[in-house]
Amino acid sequence: MRVSIIIRSFNDRENLKKLLEKLRIQTYTDFELVFLDNESTDGTRELIQESGFEVNNIPKGEYIPGRVLNKGVQLAKGEVIVFNNSDCIPCDNQWLKRLIKPFLNENLHLCCFANQVPRPDADLLVRKDHERAFGKGMGAKKWPNFFSLASSAFRREVLIANPFDECLKYSEDVELFKRLKRKGLKKYYISSSKVEHSHNYTNSQLIRRFYNEGVADCIIFKGEKSLFRDLLMPLCAELIRDFIYLKNQGAFSKILGGCLYRTMQRVSYYVGFNFGEEKWK
């Protein structure tokens, strides 16, 4: 079964170098690499070319996630499409084999996503969120619309028939999964297929990220978020979980900063969902 691994990159040379090293040792070897680079200036493009691969350039100002992903699918020749961001580093040589294993039964109506392990330098609350979402599969099992494209797999013909939304700036994976779920597609969380992937955001990056996710989710799911039910109650519950986690880690000095982090995250998402971009008119 031929696999196409689609890799998006922007100024990520060091991570891409690690990724290529891990791809060379995979036990499943029937794959091609499709690179989509957003005009990197740090040597990322040169690294791809020096490694013997073609760079498909995405001009500055033209990076719309859905459009880029659809282009990658069109370029791919494999039966199965694996999306793997340039900063998602496989943890071992079994990552690909385990991720695509469910496709061996020829079932079209499924998608798979890998376990994302936080980097060694991940902030404590970033680590906690990863453990909650990925560690034991709790997020994957309890949250009906939870899906991460960062390291994932689909049948190519499913993506050809159901392309990504080319208007969304964020959460294009959530929108696609929601659409496909209505058509009977099932998701599989492959906990044994592991990649190292996490981000320590600055305050401004955190606010921008979750505001934009709120805006995107408003478009995808419609409706309004209640101040009490959808912001204050979940925020209080998360703050309690954060406090317990940091206390158990002996990180008492991180508690105040953790409260600020979580509040900015939740409020930014709420504002984006209810008021962002003028509710997209």
Sequence and secondary structure as in RCSB ss.txt:
>XXXX:A:sequence
MRVSIIIRSFNDRENLKKLLEKLRIQTYTDFELVFLDNESTDGTRELIQESGFEVNNIPKGEYIPGRVLNKGVQL
AKGEVIVFNNSDCIPCDNQWLKRLIKPFLNENLHLCCFANQVPRPDADLLVRKDHERAFGKGMGAKKWPNFFSLA
SSAFRREVLIANPFDECLKYSEDVELFKRLKRKGLKKYYISSSKVEHSHNYTNSQLIRRFYNEGVADCIIFKGEK
SLFRDLLMPLCAELIRDFIYLKNQGAFSKILGGCLYRTMQRVSYYVGFNFGEEKWK
>XXXX:A:secstr
  EEEEEEESS HHHHHHHHHHHHT S   EEEEEEE   SSSHHHHHHHTT  EEE  TT   HHHHHHHHHHH
  SSEEEEE TT EESSTTHHHHHHGGGGG   SEEEEEEEE  TT  HHHHHHHIIIIITSHHHHH TT    T
EEEEEHHHHHHS   SS SS HHHHHHHHHHTTT EEEEEEEEEEE      HHHHHHHHHHHHHHHHHHH S  
 IIIIIIHHHHHHHHHHHHHHHHTT GGGHHHHHHHHHHHHHHHHHHHHHGGGGG 
